[in-house]
Amino acid sequence: MDRSLLDFLTEYAKRQPVSFHMPGHKGSKLYKDLGYGEVLALLMDCDITEIPGADNLFQTEDVILSVMEKYRKLYESRKSYLLVNGSSVGLITAILSCSKRGEKVILARNSHKSIFNALTLGGLEPVYLYPDIMTGHGILGGIDPSEVSRLLDENPEASCVVLPSPNYYGICSDIEAIAKVCHERDKALIVDQAHGAHLKFIGEGYPKAAEDCGADIVINSTHKTLASWTQTAVMNVMSDRVDLAVVGNYLQILESSSPSYPLMLSLDVNAEILLDDKKKSRVITEWRNAVDEFYEGVREIPGVRVIEDPMLDRTKLNFDMGAYGLNGNQLETLLNERDIFTELVTGNIIMGMTGIGTTREDIGRLLEALSEIADSRELLMDGLPANDYSGILTMKLDRGRVPETSVSLPLDECEGRVAAASIIPYPPGIPLACPGEILTKEIIEYTKKLRSMGEKVIGVSPKGELLVGE
Ligand SMILES: Cc1ncc(COP(=O)(O)O)c(C=O)c1O
């Protein structure tokens, strides 16, 4: 607790570790290499407010509108909105804009917490789509279009359908088929493409962007994989099933009235890079080559298991070394010791997130580290299984009423009680239990296990207490 945030960040930045986590730019090198070094030097002087000529994010007419227009062109949308509160605010806005208070929403159970927060804000009722679990890997897969169709038939009064594609591991769903099922019933499809802002630009061999598959609203965290800064995102409205005036109104309700100009500036730089054929080709080619080199190189290291799948956005590197008896946390520690930081551990699988700033050198460092770890250990006859934890994220829990009054109780006393707040391991930010759900022994035990491993679990107090119905 002695060290300040300032000390931590400056020391970290000077060390220049290898990043396989958000954000996608991976540091200042990308901007400097592409000719935006000067803007970085002027950054503090660009931190302004709505002075004359600077436009207004909630009444765009001038310089901010021109950035929105760039994204409209890039994603071929009806209208593109710049977001400074991440995809989170876009998802809440999209859901509230498509629903009336009290309505049902059909949503993937492995949705991000912001989607559950939209339900709370709008007094909406969830109807869950459960994703497949990928056999052999134990991670959450895509959403089956026939399940969407079944739930829409059973709940014709539902307002809209919401699901992530790609999900946190990079697995995409068949958005074309799901959009068709939704539109046959005149329902809007909202795609949480927080992890796939790049799919429109990355080229062949990758799943198509939801914008090109018929989704009505698509929300992209440009900060996660592209070149804008943390908290920036772009929401694309693609169809006229959506009322733009309502969307604009929710955004001005939900976002800060002082949107950061440096953040919006980074959205402009990101758009410029993608609109400039030379710059775009330079960074996308380097990124694609780096990713290819990972999959080729990793085959040479015995005992490293990698997920490959036709529905996978391969920029997400999912690998495990259970064959050496290493679980995900142990492997993560060994990588951290070599100054390599990854995005997510689930069971034995580590997800390394590449981005537009990823270089072949970064991949080289990762492969070297994996080789070194493999060389220093023995391959076991019976290694650890790939993963057996994903099922818990999508357990079907009985529902009670969302409690109106609540009490904090130690985890051990919560079995059978109704959750009053969500329990959210972070990352990935998918709630284990939501308000109104009845807490099972498995959920309690899993929460305790995560905490004992030092994982962050939002909703549990430092003393290990949960908010449950009285
Ligand atoms: C699947 C998914 N959707 C939405 C979000 C929210 O994105 P943001 O951090 O840009 O608000 C996240 C964040 O990690 C996510 O993983």
Ligand as a Chemical Component Dictionary entry (heavy atoms), coordinates in Angstrom:
data_LIG
# 
_chem_comp.id                   LIG 
_chem_comp.type                 NON-POLYMER 
_chem_comp.pdbx_formal_charge   0 
_chem_comp.three_letter_code    LIG 
# 
loop_
_chem_comp_atom.comp_id 
_chem_comp_atom.atom_id 
_chem_comp_atom.alt_atom_id 
_chem_comp_atom.type_symbol 
_chem_comp_atom.charge 
_chem_comp_atom.model_Cartn_x 
_chem_comp_atom.model_Cartn_y 
_chem_comp_atom.model_Cartn_z 
_chem_comp_atom.pdbx_ordinal 
LIG C1 C1 C 0 -17.734 -9.358 -23.793 1  
LIG C2 C2 C 0 -17.563 -7.953 -23.287 2  
LIG N1 N1 N 0 -18.520 -7.056 -23.569 3  
LIG C3 C3 C 0 -18.443 -5.787 -23.132 4  
LIG C4 C4 C 0 -17.375 -5.353 -22.390 5  
LIG C5 C5 C 0 -17.337 -3.933 -21.915 6  
LIG O1 O1 O 0 -16.422 -3.220 -22.657 7  
LIG P1 P1 P 0 -15.755 -1.851 -22.156 8  
LIG O2 O2 O 0 -14.641 -2.257 -21.242 9  
LIG O3 O3 O 0 -15.280 -1.221 -23.404 10 
LIG O4 O4 O 0 -16.798 -1.069 -21.455 11 
LIG C6 C6 C 0 -16.352 -6.258 -22.054 12 
LIG C7 C7 C 0 -15.207 -5.819 -21.258 13 
LIG O5 O5 O 0 -14.261 -6.518 -20.992 14 
LIG C8 C8 C 0 -16.458 -7.596 -22.516 15 
LIG O6 O6 O 0 -15.518 -8.507 -22.222 16 
# 
loop_
_chem_comp_bond.comp_id 
_chem_comp_bond.atom_id_1 
_chem_comp_bond.atom_id_2 
_chem_comp_bond.value_order 
_chem_comp_bond.pdbx_ordinal 
LIG C1 C2 SING 1  
LIG C2 N1 SING 2  
LIG C2 C8 DOUB 3  
LIG N1 C3 DOUB 4  
LIG C3 C4 SING 5  
LIG C4 C5 SING 6  
LIG C4 C6 DOUB 7  
LIG C5 O1 SING 8  
LIG O1 P1 SING 9  
LIG P1 O2 DOUB 10 
LIG P1 O3 SING 11 
LIG P1 O4 SING 12 
LIG C6 C7 SING 13 
LIG C6 C8 SING 14 
LIG C7 O5 DOUB 15 
LIG C8 O6 SING 16 
# 
